[in-house]
Amino acid sequence: MVTLKQKVAVLGLGLENLALTDYLVNKGEHVTVCDRRTAEQLGERFQKLAALGVEFRLGPDYLEGLEDFRVLYRSPGLPLFQPELIQARERGVEITSAMRLFVTLCPCPIIGVTGTKGKGTTSTLIHRMLVPAQHRRGARAYLGGNIGVAPFSFLPKLTPADLVVLELSSFQLEDMEESVDIAVVTNITEDHLTAADPNNPNYHRSREDYVQAKTNLFRHQDGAGITILNNDDGTCRFLTRLVPGELLLYGSTPQTKGAWYEAAAGGEYKIYWNLAGTKEELIASSQIKLRGKHNLLNIAAAALAAGKAGADQETIVQAIAGYNGLEHRLEYVTTIDGVQYFDDSFATAPEPTMVALRAFSEPVILIAGGVDKGADYRPLAEEIIAGSVKAVVLIGKMAPVLREIITRLGLEKGRVPLLVEGGVEMERITATARSLAKPGDVVLLSPACASFDLFKNYKERGDLFKQAVLALSAP
C-alpha cells in the first residue's frame, strides 16, 4: 500500500476523509485537501485543518494538477472513471482511499458488511452482539464505515484483541483489494446506476460494475476468510463460486451450514442455526421487535457473523431481543386513531419498498416517488397490485411515471389501487395519506426513489414525515 512521509492529497473532505486527514497530519504527512467547495463552505473543517498546516486546492478546478502528488485518497463520492483520476493514474500516481488504508493498518479482525439494503441494520446488530461479548474479554468492539462513523476516528485506540464492524458501500469497495476477516453480503439488487445524488456524483456504469464492487468484500480473502451470503438472493447464490474461504449461507430454508427461519404455530417464525453442526433454535419472532421477513434474514446474517467472531448464543439472543431498529428503516412512528405510521425513507429504490410492503398484512396507504436512480419499477407495481396496498400517494418527479406504470399494469391484472397526488410539502403529503386511512390501516413512507427533488436527502424526508405525523396527534 502506501508509505508515509510523502506528499499526498485527500480528494473530498467528507467525514471519512476528515478523520483520515487528521491521522495523516499526526503522522507527519504533507497533506493537501482538494475539494469543490470554498473555504467558507467548508467552514470549521477548513479552519481546523489550515491551523494544522494542511494546504488546500478549492473550487471548480480542485482536480487539476493531481500528478503533483504521490498518493491520492479518493472520496467514495468521486468516480474512478473521473478523467482527472484516469490521467493521474496513467502518470504513475497511486489512487487509494481512506477505507483501503484503514483495512491495511487495522491491528484487529474486521467484519465487513455490504449489500443493496440491510447492511446498516445487520452491521448494527453485529456490533450490539459483540459489545458485551468483547467486554467480558477485556476488549472492545467498534462500528464504523458507511453508517456514519469514520474508522480513522478510532484507529489509534485499537488493540489486537478488539473487533471492528464496518458497513461498506459499493463506492467504498469498488477499488478495494484488501481483505476483511469476515464478509457479509445481505443482497445485491440494483442501485446507484445513475448520478441521482448531487452530493455524491459517483455511480456505477452497469449492473456488472455494481456487482463486481460488492464482491471485492470477499474475493481477496484467503482460505482462512469467512464469507456469509444470503441464499434467498439470486445474485448471492451465483457468487458462492467465488468464495475462497469458508462459506456460510442464510435464508428462508434450512442450510447445510448457516442460519434460516421457519414458520411455526400461530403465525410465528423461528430462527435456527447450525454452527456447531446440529440444528439449534436461536430465537422466536415473538421476541423480536423488528418487523418483516427481511429483518429475520438480517438477524440470521448478524448472528452468524457474531457467532463466528466469538459471541455466545445467549449474548446474541439478548442483543436481538433488545433491538428496535435503525432510524428511517421501517421505523414505527406512532398510532393515531387506529392507524399505524411507519417511516421507511431509507428505501430509495424499488426493491426495499417491495420488501417493506411484504412486512404488512394490513391495508397500506403507500407514499412513494422522488428521483429515479435507474431502476425498473414494474416489479414494484406488481407488488403494489398483488399486495395489500389500497392507495398510493404519489410525490416528486417520478409521480407521473409511477402512476402510468401502476395504472397500466393494474388494468391488465384487474385491480388498480387509488392513486392520489401528494403535493410537494410533507405536511400536505402526510395529511393526504391520513385522509385516506381508516382504523386498522398502515401509512407507510417508503418512496422507492431518491429524495433530491423535494428534500435534501432521505434523512430530511424521514424527519419531516415524522414531524408531520406527530403533529397530527397534537392537541
C-alpha positions as a Markdown table, in Angstrom:
| # | Residue | x | y | z |
|---|---|---|---|---|
| 1 | Met | 0.0 | 0.0 | 0.0 |
| 2 | Val | 1.2 | 3.4 | 0.9 |
| 3 | Thr | 4.4 | 4.5 | 2.6 |
| 4 | Leu | 4.1 | 7.5 | 4.9 |
| 5 | Lys | 6.2 | 10.7 | 4.8 |
| 6 | Gln | 5.3 | 11.6 | 1.2 |
| 7 | Lys | 3.2 | 14.3 | -0.5 |
| 8 | Val | -0.4 | 13.2 | -0.6 |
| 9 | Ala | -3.8 | 14.6 | -1.5 |
| 10 | Val | -7.2 | 14.0 | 0.1 |
| 11 | Leu | -9.9 | 14.4 | -2.6 |
| 12 | Gly | -13.1 | 15.5 | -0.9 |
| 13 | Leu | -13.5 | 16.4 | 2.7 |
| 14 | Gly | -16.4 | 14.3 | 4.0 |
| 15 | Leu | -16.4 | 12.7 | 7.4 |
| 16 | Glu | -14.3 | 9.8 | 6.3 |
| 17 | Asn | -11.6 | 11.9 | 4.7 |
| 18 | Leu | -11.7 | 14.5 | 7.5 |
| 19 | Ala | -10.6 | 11.8 | 10.0 |
| 20 | Leu | -8.1 | 10.5 | 7.6 |
| 21 | Thr | -6.5 | 13.9 | 7.2 |
| 22 | Asp | -6.2 | 14.3 | 10.9 |
| 23 | Tyr | -4.4 | 10.9 | 11.0 |
| 24 | Leu | -2.0 | 11.7 | 8.2 |
| 25 | Val | -1.1 | 15.1 | 9.7 |
| 26 | Asn | -0.4 | 13.5 | 13.0 |
| 27 | Lys | 1.9 | 11.0 | 11.2 |
| 28 | Gly | 3.9 | 13.9 | 9.7 |
| 29 | Glu | 2.5 | 13.8 | 6.2 |
| 30 | His | 2.5 | 16.8 | 3.9 |
| 31 | Val | -1.3 | 16.8 | 3.1 |
| 32 | Thr | -3.3 | 18.8 | 0.6 |
| 33 | Val | -7.1 | 18.8 | 0.6 |
| 34 | Cys | -8.8 | 19.1 | -2.8 |
| 35 | Asp | -12.5 | 19.9 | -2.6 |
| 36 | Arg | -15.0 | 21.6 | -4.9 |
| 37 | Arg | -16.3 | 23.7 | -2.0 |
| 38 | Thr | -14.9 | 27.1 | -0.9 |
| 39 | Ala | -13.2 | 27.8 | 2.4 |
| 40 | Glu | -16.4 | 29.5 | 3.5 |
| 41 | Gln | -18.5 | 26.4 | 2.6 |
| 42 | Leu | -16.1 | 24.1 | 4.4 |
| 43 | Gly | -16.3 | 26.3 | 7.5 |
| 44 | Glu | -14.9 | 24.9 | 10.7 |
| 45 | Arg | -13.3 | 22.0 | 8.8 |
| 46 | Phe | -11.2 | 24.4 | 6.8 |
| 47 | Gln | -10.2 | 26.5 | 9.8 |
| 48 | Lys | -9.2 | 23.4 | 11.9 |
| 49 | Leu | -7.1 | 21.8 | 9.1 |
| 50 | Ala | -5.5 | 25.1 | 8.0 |
| 51 | Ala | -4.3 | 25.6 | 11.6 |
| 52 | Leu | -2.6 | 22.3 | 11.4 |
| 53 | Gly | -0.7 | 23.3 | 8.2 |
| 54 | Val | -2.8 | 21.5 | 5.7 |
| 55 | Glu | -2.8 | 23.0 | 2.2 |
| 56 | Phe | -5.9 | 23.4 | 0.1 |
| 57 | Arg | -7.0 | 23.4 | -3.6 |
| 58 | Leu | -10.6 | 24.5 | -3.6 |
| 59 | Gly | -13.3 | 25.4 | -6.1 |
| 60 | Pro | -14.3 | 24.1 | -9.5 |
| 61 | Asp | -10.7 | 23.3 | -10.6 |
| 62 | Tyr | -9.9 | 21.3 | -7.5 |
| 63 | Leu | -8.9 | 18.2 | -9.5 |
| 64 | Glu | -6.3 | 20.0 | -11.7 |
| 65 | Gly | -2.7 | 19.1 | -11.2 |
| 66 | Leu | -3.2 | 15.7 | -9.4 |
| 67 | Glu | 0.1 | 14.5 | -10.9 |
| 68 | Asp | 1.8 | 16.7 | -8.3 |
| 69 | Phe | 1.1 | 14.0 | -5.7 |
| 70 | Arg | 2.5 | 10.6 | -5.0 |
| 71 | Val | -0.8 | 9.3 | -3.5 |
| 72 | Leu | -4.4 | 10.3 | -3.8 |
| 73 | Tyr | -7.0 | 9.4 | -1.2 |
| 74 | Arg | -10.3 | 9.4 | -3.2 |
| 75 | Ser | -13.6 | 10.1 | -1.6 |
| 76 | Pro | -16.2 | 7.4 | -2.2 |
| 77 | Gly | -18.3 | 10.1 | -4.0 |
| 78 | Leu | -15.7 | 10.6 | -6.7 |
| 79 | Pro | -16.0 | 8.2 | -9.6 |
| 80 | Leu | -13.0 | 6.1 | -10.5 |
| 81 | Phe | -13.7 | 7.0 | -14.2 |
| 82 | Gln | -13.3 | 10.7 | -13.4 |
| 83 | Pro | -11.0 | 11.9 | -16.3 |
| 84 | Glu | -8.5 | 13.6 | -13.9 |
| 85 | Leu | -8.1 | 10.4 | -11.9 |
| 86 | Ile | -7.5 | 8.3 | -15.0 |
| 87 | Gln | -4.9 | 10.8 | -16.2 |
| 88 | Ala | -3.2 | 10.8 | -12.8 |
| 89 | Arg | -3.1 | 7.0 | -12.7 |
| 90 | Glu | -1.5 | 7.0 | -16.2 |
| 91 | Arg | 1.2 | 9.2 | -14.8 |
| 92 | Gly | 2.1 | 6.8 | -12.0 |
| 93 | Val | 0.1 | 8.4 | -9.2 |
| 94 | Glu | -1.3 | 5.8 | -6.7 |
| 95 | Ile | -5.0 | 6.1 | -6.1 |
| 96 | Thr | -6.4 | 4.6 | -3.0 |
| 97 | Ser | -8.9 | 5.6 | -0.2 |
| 98 | Ala | -9.3 | 6.1 | 3.5 |
| 99 | Met | -11.1 | 2.8 | 3.8 |
| 100 | Arg | -8.4 | 0.8 | 2.0 |
| 101 | Leu | -5.7 | 2.3 | 4.2 |
| 102 | Phe | -7.7 | 1.6 | 7.3 |
| 103 | Val | -8.2 | -2.1 | 6.4 |
| 104 | Thr | -4.4 | -2.3 | 5.8 |
| 105 | Leu | -3.5 | -0.7 | 9.1 |
| 106 | Cys | -6.2 | -2.2 | 11.4 |
| 107 | Pro | -4.5 | -4.3 | 14.0 |
| 108 | Cys | -7.5 | -6.5 | 14.8 |
| 109 | Pro | -10.1 | -8.6 | 12.9 |
| 110 | Ile | -12.6 | -6.8 | 10.7 |
| 111 | Ile | -16.2 | -7.9 | 9.9 |
| 112 | Gly | -17.3 | -6.2 | 6.7 |
| 113 | Val | -20.9 | -5.9 | 5.7 |
| 114 | Thr | -22.3 | -4.8 | 2.4 |
| 115 | Gly | -25.5 | -5.2 | 0.3 |
| 116 | Thr | -28.0 | -3.1 | -1.6 |
| 117 | Lys | -30.2 | -3.0 | 1.5 |
| 118 | Gly | -30.0 | -4.3 | 5.1 |
| 119 | Lys | -26.3 | -3.6 | 5.6 |
| 120 | Gly | -26.9 | -0.9 | 8.2 |
| 121 | Thr | -29.3 | -3.0 | 10.3 |
| 122 | Thr | -27.1 | -6.0 | 10.0 |
| 123 | Ser | -23.9 | -4.1 | 10.9 |
| 124 | Thr | -25.5 | -2.5 | 13.9 |
| 125 | Leu | -26.9 | -5.8 | 15.1 |
| 126 | Ile | -23.5 | -7.5 | 14.8 |
| 127 | His | -21.9 | -4.7 | 16.8 |
| 128 | Arg | -24.6 | -4.9 | 19.5 |
| 129 | Met | -24.0 | -8.7 | 19.8 |
| 130 | Leu | -20.2 | -8.2 | 20.1 |
| 131 | Val | -20.0 | -5.3 | 22.6 |
| 132 | Pro | -20.9 | -7.4 | 25.7 |
| 133 | Ala | -19.0 | -10.4 | 24.4 |
| 134 | Gln | -15.9 | -8.3 | 23.9 |
| 135 | His | -16.3 | -6.6 | 27.2 |
| 136 | Arg | -16.2 | -9.9 | 29.1 |
| 137 | Arg | -12.8 | -10.5 | 27.4 |
| 138 | Gly | -11.5 | -7.1 | 28.4 |
| 139 | Ala | -11.6 | -5.8 | 24.8 |
| 140 | Arg | -13.9 | -3.6 | 22.7 |
| 141 | Ala | -16.0 | -3.8 | 19.5 |
| 142 | Tyr | -16.1 | -0.7 | 17.2 |
| 143 | Leu | -18.7 | 0.1 | 14.5 |
| 144 | Gly | -17.8 | 2.4 | 11.5 |
| 145 | Gly | -17.9 | 3.0 | 7.8 |
| 146 | Asn | -20.8 | 4.0 | 5.7 |
| 147 | Ile | -23.0 | 4.0 | 8.8 |
| 148 | Gly | -21.6 | 7.5 | 9.6 |
| 149 | Val | -18.5 | 6.8 | 11.8 |
| 150 | Ala | -15.1 | 7.3 | 10.2 |
| 151 | Pro | -12.8 | 4.4 | 11.2 |
| 152 | Phe | -9.8 | 6.6 | 11.5 |
| 153 | Ser | -11.5 | 8.3 | 14.4 |
| 154 | Phe | -10.9 | 5.2 | 16.5 |
| 155 | Leu | -7.9 | 3.6 | 14.8 |
| 156 | Pro | -5.4 | 4.9 | 17.4 |
| 157 | Lys | -7.5 | 3.2 | 20.1 |
| 158 | Leu | -7.5 | -0.3 | 18.6 |
| 159 | Thr | -5.6 | -3.3 | 20.0 |
| 160 | Pro | -5.2 | -6.8 | 18.5 |
| 161 | Ala | -7.9 | -8.1 | 20.9 |
| 162 | Asp | -10.6 | -5.7 | 19.6 |
| 163 | Leu | -13.0 | -6.3 | 16.8 |
| 164 | Val | -14.2 | -3.8 | 14.1 |
| 165 | Val | -17.5 | -3.9 | 12.2 |
| 166 | Leu | -17.6 | -1.9 | 9.0 |
| 167 | Glu | -20.7 | -1.1 | 6.9 |
| 168 | Leu | -19.3 | -0.7 | 3.4 |
| 169 | Ser | -20.9 | 0.8 | 0.4 |
| 170 | Ser | -20.3 | -0.2 | -3.2 |
| 171 | Phe | -18.3 | 3.0 | -3.7 |
| 172 | Gln | -16.0 | 2.2 | -0.8 |
| 173 | Leu | -15.5 | -1.3 | -2.2 |
| 174 | Glu | -15.2 | -0.6 | -6.0 |
| 175 | Asp | -11.4 | -0.5 | -5.9 |
| 176 | Met | -10.8 | -2.5 | -2.7 |
| 177 | Glu | -8.0 | -5.1 | -3.0 |
| 178 | Glu | -7.5 | -5.6 | 0.8 |
| 179 | Ser | -9.3 | -8.3 | 2.7 |
| 180 | Val | -11.6 | -8.4 | 5.7 |
| 181 | Asp | -11.7 | -11.4 | 8.0 |
| 182 | Ile | -15.5 | -12.0 | 7.9 |
| 183 | Ala | -17.5 | -10.7 | 4.9 |
| 184 | Val | -21.3 | -10.5 | 5.0 |
| 185 | Val | -23.4 | -9.7 | 1.8 |
| 186 | Thr | -27.1 | -9.1 | 2.6 |
| 187 | Asn | -28.3 | -8.9 | -1.0 |
| 188 | Ile | -27.4 | -7.5 | -4.4 |
| 189 | Thr | -30.2 | -6.0 | -6.5 |
| 190 | Glu | -29.9 | -2.7 | -8.4 |
| 191 | Asp | -28.8 | 0.7 | -7.1 |
| 192 | His | -26.6 | 3.7 | -7.9 |
| 193 | Leu | -26.8 | 3.1 | -11.7 |
| 194 | Thr | -27.3 | 6.8 | -12.4 |
| 195 | Ala | -25.9 | 10.0 | -10.9 |
| 196 | Ala | -29.0 | 10.8 | -8.9 |
| 197 | Asp | -27.3 | 12.3 | -5.8 |
| 198 | Pro | -26.0 | 15.8 | -6.3 |
| 199 | Asn | -23.9 | 15.4 | -3.1 |
| 200 | Asn | -22.4 | 12.1 | -4.3 |
| 201 | Pro | -22.0 | 12.1 | -8.1 |
| 202 | Asn | -20.5 | 8.7 | -8.2 |
| 203 | Tyr | -22.4 | 5.9 | -9.8 |
| 204 | His | -21.8 | 2.5 | -11.5 |
| 205 | Arg | -22.0 | 2.5 | -15.3 |
| 206 | Ser | -23.5 | -1.0 | -15.3 |
| 207 | Arg | -25.0 | -3.6 | -13.0 |
| 208 | Glu | -22.0 | -5.7 | -13.7 |
| 209 | Asp | -19.7 | -3.0 | -12.3 |
| 210 | Tyr | -22.0 | -2.7 | -9.2 |
| 211 | Val | -21.9 | -6.5 | -8.5 |
| 212 | Gln | -18.2 | -6.5 | -9.1 |
| 213 | Ala | -17.7 | -3.8 | -6.4 |
| 214 | Lys | -19.7 | -5.8 | -3.9 |
| 215 | Thr | -17.7 | -8.9 | -4.5 |
| 216 | Asn | -14.5 | -7.1 | -3.6 |
| 217 | Leu | -15.6 | -7.5 | 0.0 |
| 218 | Phe | -14.7 | -11.2 | -0.1 |
| 219 | Arg | -12.9 | -12.1 | -3.3 |
| 220 | His | -9.5 | -11.2 | -1.9 |
| 221 | Gln | -9.8 | -13.4 | 1.2 |
| 222 | Asp | -7.5 | -16.4 | 1.6 |
| 223 | Gly | -8.6 | -19.8 | 2.9 |
| 224 | Ala | -8.9 | -18.5 | 6.4 |
| 225 | Gly | -11.5 | -16.0 | 5.5 |
| 226 | Ile | -15.2 | -16.4 | 6.2 |
| 227 | Thr | -18.0 | -15.3 | 3.8 |
| 228 | Ile | -21.7 | -15.1 | 4.8 |
| 229 | Leu | -24.2 | -14.9 | 1.8 |
| 230 | Asn | -27.9 | -14.6 | 1.5 |
| 231 | Asn | -29.1 | -17.8 | -0.1 |
| 232 | Asp | -32.5 | -16.2 | -0.9 |
| 233 | Asp | -30.8 | -13.7 | -3.2 |
| 234 | Gly | -30.2 | -15.0 | -6.7 |
| 235 | Thr | -27.0 | -12.9 | -7.2 |
| 236 | Cys | -25.6 | -14.1 | -3.9 |
| 237 | Arg | -26.2 | -17.7 | -4.8 |
| 238 | Phe | -24.4 | -17.1 | -8.1 |
| 239 | Leu | -21.4 | -15.6 | -6.2 |
| 240 | Thr | -20.9 | -18.6 | -3.9 |
| 241 | Arg | -18.5 | -20.0 | -6.5 |
| 242 | Leu | -16.2 | -17.0 | -6.0 |
| 243 | Val | -15.8 | -17.5 | -2.2 |
| 244 | Pro | -12.1 | -18.5 | -1.5 |
| 245 | Gly | -12.6 | -19.4 | 2.2 |
| 246 | Glu | -15.3 | -20.8 | 4.5 |
| 247 | Leu | -18.9 | -20.2 | 3.2 |
| 248 | Leu | -21.9 | -19.8 | 5.4 |
| 249 | Leu | -25.4 | -19.3 | 4.0 |
| 250 | Tyr | -28.6 | -18.0 | 5.5 |
| 251 | Gly | -32.2 | -17.8 | 4.2 |
| 252 | Ser | -35.8 | -18.9 | 4.5 |
| 253 | Thr | -35.0 | -22.6 | 4.0 |
| 254 | Pro | -32.6 | -24.9 | 6.1 |
| 255 | Gln | -29.0 | -24.5 | 5.3 |
| 256 | Thr | -26.3 | -27.2 | 5.5 |
| 257 | Lys | -24.1 | -24.7 | 7.4 |
| 258 | Gly | -25.6 | -21.4 | 8.3 |
| 259 | Ala | -28.9 | -20.0 | 9.6 |
| 260 | Trp | -32.5 | -19.7 | 8.5 |
| 261 | Tyr | -36.1 | -19.1 | 9.6 |
| 262 | Glu | -39.1 | -21.4 | 9.6 |
| 263 | Ala | -42.8 | -20.8 | 10.1 |
| 264 | Ala | -44.1 | -22.0 | 13.4 |
| 265 | Ala | -47.5 | -22.4 | 15.0 |
| 266 | Gly | -49.8 | -19.3 | 15.4 |
| 267 | Gly | -48.2 | -17.3 | 12.6 |
| 268 | Glu | -44.9 | -17.1 | 14.4 |
| 269 | Tyr | -41.4 | -17.7 | 12.9 |
| 270 | Lys | -38.3 | -19.2 | 14.5 |
| 271 | Ile | -34.7 | -18.6 | 13.5 |
| 272 | Tyr | -32.4 | -21.6 | 13.6 |
| 273 | Trp | -28.7 | -22.1 | 13.1 |
| 274 | Asn | -26.2 | -25.0 | 13.0 |
| 275 | Leu | -22.8 | -23.5 | 13.6 |
| 276 | Ala | -22.0 | -26.4 | 15.9 |
| 277 | Gly | -23.1 | -29.0 | 13.4 |
| 278 | Thr | -26.6 | -29.5 | 14.8 |
| 279 | Lys | -29.8 | -27.6 | 14.4 |
| 280 | Glu | -30.5 | -25.2 | 17.3 |
| 281 | Glu | -33.3 | -22.7 | 17.8 |
| 282 | Leu | -31.8 | -19.2 | 18.1 |
| 283 | Ile | -34.9 | -17.0 | 18.7 |
| 284 | Ala | -38.6 | -16.8 | 18.0 |
| 285 | Ser | -40.3 | -13.9 | 16.2 |
| 286 | Ser | -42.3 | -13.1 | 19.3 |
| 287 | Gln | -39.1 | -12.0 | 21.0 |
| 288 | Ile | -38.1 | -9.8 | 18.0 |
| 289 | Lys | -39.1 | -6.1 | 17.7 |
| 290 | Leu | -38.1 | -5.7 | 14.1 |
| 291 | Arg | -40.9 | -6.1 | 11.6 |
| 292 | Gly | -40.7 | -8.1 | 8.3 |
| 293 | Lys | -39.2 | -11.3 | 7.0 |
| 294 | His | -36.3 | -9.3 | 5.6 |
| 295 | Asn | -35.3 | -8.5 | 9.1 |
| 296 | Leu | -35.4 | -12.2 | 10.0 |
| 297 | Leu | -32.7 | -12.5 | 7.3 |
| 298 | Asn | -30.7 | -9.6 | 8.6 |
| 299 | Ile | -30.8 | -11.2 | 12.1 |
| 300 | Ala | -29.7 | -14.5 | 10.8 |
| 301 | Ala | -26.8 | -12.9 | 9.0 |
| 302 | Ala | -25.8 | -10.9 | 12.0 |
| 303 | Ala | -26.0 | -14.0 | 14.3 |
| 304 | Leu | -23.7 | -16.0 | 12.0 |
| 305 | Ala | -21.1 | -13.2 | 11.9 |
| 306 | Ala | -21.1 | -12.5 | 15.6 |
| 307 | Gly | -21.0 | -16.2 | 16.4 |
| 308 | Lys | -18.0 | -16.7 | 14.2 |
| 309 | Ala | -16.4 | -13.7 | 15.8 |
| 310 | Gly | -16.8 | -15.3 | 19.3 |
| 311 | Ala | -20.1 | -14.1 | 20.7 |
| 312 | Asp | -22.0 | -16.7 | 22.6 |
| 313 | Gln | -25.7 | -17.6 | 21.8 |
| 314 | Glu | -27.2 | -16.1 | 25.0 |
| 315 | Thr | -25.5 | -12.7 | 24.2 |
| 316 | Ile | -26.6 | -12.9 | 20.6 |
| 317 | Val | -30.3 | -13.5 | 21.6 |
| 318 | Gln | -30.3 | -10.7 | 24.2 |
| 319 | Ala | -29.0 | -8.3 | 21.5 |
| 320 | Ile | -31.6 | -9.3 | 19.0 |
| 321 | Ala | -34.5 | -9.0 | 21.6 |
| 322 | Gly | -33.4 | -5.6 | 22.7 |
| 323 | Tyr | -33.0 | -4.0 | 19.3 |
| 324 | Asn | -35.6 | -1.6 | 17.9 |
| 325 | Gly | -34.1 | -0.9 | 14.5 |
| 326 | Leu | -32.4 | 1.9 | 12.7 |
| 327 | Glu | -33.9 | 5.3 | 12.1 |
| 328 | His | -35.8 | 5.7 | 8.7 |
| 329 | Arg | -35.7 | 1.9 | 8.1 |
| 330 | Leu | -39.2 | 0.6 | 8.5 |
| 331 | Glu | -39.3 | 2.7 | 11.7 |
| 332 | Tyr | -42.5 | 2.7 | 13.7 |
| 333 | Val | -43.5 | 6.3 | 14.4 |
| 334 | Thr | -46.9 | 6.2 | 16.2 |
| 335 | Thr | -50.5 | 5.1 | 16.0 |
| 336 | Ile | -53.2 | 7.8 | 15.5 |
| 337 | Asp | -56.9 | 6.9 | 15.6 |
| 338 | Gly | -56.1 | 3.3 | 15.0 |
| 339 | Val | -53.7 | 4.0 | 12.0 |
| 340 | Gln | -50.1 | 3.0 | 12.3 |
| 341 | Tyr | -47.4 | 5.2 | 10.7 |
| 342 | Phe | -44.0 | 3.9 | 9.6 |
| 343 | Asp | -41.0 | 5.8 | 8.3 |
| 344 | Asp | -39.1 | 3.8 | 5.6 |
| 345 | Ser | -37.5 | 6.9 | 3.9 |
| 346 | Phe | -34.2 | 4.9 | 3.5 |
| 347 | Ala | -36.0 | 3.0 | 0.8 |
| 348 | Thr | -34.5 | 4.9 | -2.2 |
| 349 | Ala | -35.0 | 2.1 | -4.7 |
| 350 | Pro | -37.9 | -0.2 | -5.6 |
| 351 | Glu | -36.6 | -3.4 | -4.0 |
| 352 | Pro | -36.6 | -2.2 | -0.4 |
| 353 | Thr | -40.1 | -0.8 | -0.8 |
| 354 | Met | -41.2 | -4.1 | -2.1 |
| 355 | Val | -39.6 | -5.7 | 1.0 |
| 356 | Ala | -41.3 | -3.2 | 3.3 |
| 357 | Leu | -44.8 | -3.9 | 1.7 |
| 358 | Arg | -44.4 | -7.6 | 2.4 |
| 359 | Ala | -44.0 | -6.8 | 6.1 |
| 360 | Phe | -47.7 | -5.8 | 6.3 |
| 361 | Ser | -50.9 | -7.7 | 6.0 |
| 362 | Glu | -52.9 | -4.7 | 7.0 |
| 363 | Pro | -54.3 | -2.3 | 4.3 |
| 364 | Val | -51.5 | 0.1 | 3.3 |
| 365 | Ile | -51.5 | 3.7 | 2.2 |
| 366 | Leu | -48.1 | 4.0 | 0.5 |
| 367 | Ile | -46.3 | 7.3 | 0.0 |
| 368 | Ala | -43.9 | 6.8 | -3.0 |
| 369 | Gly | -42.0 | 8.8 | -5.5 |
| 370 | Gly | -39.0 | 11.1 | -5.9 |
| 371 | Val | -36.0 | 10.9 | -8.2 |
| 372 | Asp | -35.3 | 7.8 | -10.3 |
| 373 | Lys | -31.9 | 6.1 | -9.9 |
| 374 | Gly | -32.1 | 4.0 | -13.0 |
| 375 | Ala | -34.3 | 1.2 | -11.6 |
| 376 | Asp | -37.0 | -0.9 | -13.1 |
| 377 | Tyr | -40.3 | 0.0 | -11.4 |
| 378 | Arg | -42.6 | -2.7 | -12.9 |
| 379 | Pro | -41.8 | -5.3 | -10.1 |
| 380 | Leu | -42.8 | -2.6 | -7.6 |
| 381 | Ala | -46.1 | -2.0 | -9.4 |
| 382 | Glu | -46.7 | -5.8 | -9.4 |
| 383 | Glu | -46.1 | -5.9 | -5.7 |
| 384 | Ile | -48.5 | -2.9 | -5.1 |
| 385 | Ile | -51.2 | -4.5 | -7.1 |
| 386 | Ala | -50.8 | -8.0 | -5.7 |
| 387 | Gly | -50.4 | -6.9 | -2.1 |
| 388 | Ser | -52.5 | -5.0 | 0.5 |
| 389 | Val | -51.9 | -1.5 | -0.8 |
| 390 | Lys | -55.2 | 0.3 | -1.1 |
| 391 | Ala | -53.9 | 3.7 | -2.1 |
| 392 | Val | -50.6 | 5.3 | -3.3 |
| 393 | Val | -49.8 | 8.9 | -2.5 |
| 394 | Leu | -47.5 | 9.9 | -5.4 |
| 395 | Ile | -44.8 | 12.5 | -4.9 |
| 396 | Gly | -41.9 | 14.0 | -6.8 |
| 397 | Lys | -40.6 | 13.7 | -10.3 |
| 398 | Met | -41.5 | 10.0 | -10.5 |
| 399 | Ala | -45.1 | 10.6 | -9.6 |
| 400 | Pro | -46.5 | 10.6 | -13.2 |
| 401 | Val | -44.2 | 7.7 | -14.2 |
| 402 | Leu | -45.4 | 5.5 | -11.2 |
| 403 | Arg | -49.0 | 6.5 | -12.0 |
| 404 | Glu | -48.7 | 5.3 | -15.6 |
| 405 | Ile | -46.9 | 2.0 | -14.7 |
| 406 | Ile | -49.3 | 1.1 | -11.8 |
| 407 | Thr | -52.4 | 2.0 | -13.9 |
| 408 | Arg | -51.3 | 0.1 | -17.0 |
| 409 | Leu | -50.3 | -3.0 | -15.0 |
| 410 | Gly | -53.4 | -2.7 | -12.8 |
| 411 | Leu | -55.7 | -2.7 | -15.8 |
| 412 | Glu | -54.0 | -5.8 | -17.0 |
| 413 | Lys | -54.4 | -7.5 | -13.6 |
| 414 | Gly | -57.9 | -6.3 | -12.9 |
| 415 | Arg | -57.1 | -4.1 | -9.9 |
| 416 | Val | -55.9 | -0.5 | -9.8 |
| 417 | Pro | -55.4 | 1.0 | -6.3 |
| 418 | Leu | -56.4 | 4.5 | -5.6 |
| 419 | Leu | -53.7 | 6.9 | -6.9 |
| 420 | Val | -53.5 | 10.4 | -5.4 |
| 421 | Glu | -51.2 | 13.3 | -6.0 |
| 422 | Gly | -49.5 | 14.2 | -2.7 |
| 423 | Gly | -48.1 | 17.6 | -3.4 |
| 424 | Val | -44.6 | 19.0 | -2.6 |
| 425 | Glu | -44.7 | 19.7 | 1.1 |
| 426 | Met | -44.6 | 16.9 | 3.7 |
| 427 | Glu | -47.4 | 18.4 | 5.8 |
| 428 | Arg | -49.8 | 18.1 | 2.8 |
| 429 | Ile | -48.4 | 14.7 | 1.8 |
| 430 | Thr | -49.0 | 13.3 | 5.3 |
| 431 | Ala | -52.4 | 14.9 | 5.6 |
| 432 | Thr | -53.4 | 13.4 | 2.3 |
| 433 | Ala | -52.4 | 10.0 | 3.4 |
| 434 | Arg | -54.2 | 10.4 | 6.7 |
| 435 | Ser | -57.4 | 11.4 | 4.9 |
| 436 | Leu | -57.3 | 8.0 | 3.1 |
| 437 | Ala | -56.7 | 5.9 | 6.1 |
| 438 | Lys | -59.2 | 4.1 | 8.4 |
| 439 | Pro | -58.6 | 2.4 | 11.8 |
| 440 | Gly | -56.5 | -0.8 | 11.2 |
| 441 | Asp | -54.7 | 0.7 | 8.2 |
| 442 | Val | -50.9 | 1.5 | 7.9 |
| 443 | Val | -49.5 | 4.7 | 6.4 |
| 444 | Leu | -46.1 | 3.8 | 5.0 |
| 445 | Leu | -43.5 | 6.3 | 3.7 |
| 446 | Ser | -41.4 | 4.0 | 1.5 |
| 447 | Pro | -40.6 | 6.1 | -1.6 |
| 448 | Ala | -38.7 | 3.7 | -3.8 |
| 449 | Cys | -36.8 | 6.7 | -5.1 |
| 450 | Ala | -34.1 | 9.2 | -4.2 |
| 451 | Ser | -35.2 | 12.4 | -2.4 |
| 452 | Phe | -33.3 | 15.2 | -4.1 |
| 453 | Asp | -36.2 | 16.8 | -6.0 |
| 454 | Leu | -38.1 | 17.7 | -2.9 |
| 455 | Phe | -35.7 | 17.1 | 0.1 |
| 456 | Lys | -32.0 | 17.4 | 0.9 |
| 457 | Asn | -31.7 | 13.7 | 1.5 |
| 458 | Tyr | -33.6 | 10.6 | 2.8 |
| 459 | Lys | -32.9 | 11.7 | 6.4 |
| 460 | Glu | -34.6 | 15.1 | 6.0 |
| 461 | Arg | -37.5 | 13.4 | 4.1 |
| 462 | Gly | -38.0 | 10.9 | 7.0 |
| 463 | Asp | -37.5 | 13.5 | 9.7 |
| 464 | Leu | -40.1 | 15.8 | 8.1 |
| 465 | Phe | -42.5 | 12.9 | 7.8 |
| 466 | Lys | -42.2 | 12.0 | 11.5 |
| 467 | Gln | -42.7 | 15.6 | 12.5 |
| 468 | Ala | -45.8 | 15.9 | 10.3 |
| 469 | Val | -47.2 | 12.6 | 11.7 |
| 470 | Leu | -46.6 | 13.6 | 15.3 |
| 471 | Ala | -48.2 | 17.0 | 14.6 |
| 472 | Leu | -51.4 | 15.2 | 13.5 |
| 473 | Ser | -51.8 | 13.9 | 17.1 |
| 474 | Ala | -51.0 | 17.2 | 18.8 |
| 475 | Pro | -53.9 | 18.8 | 20.7 |
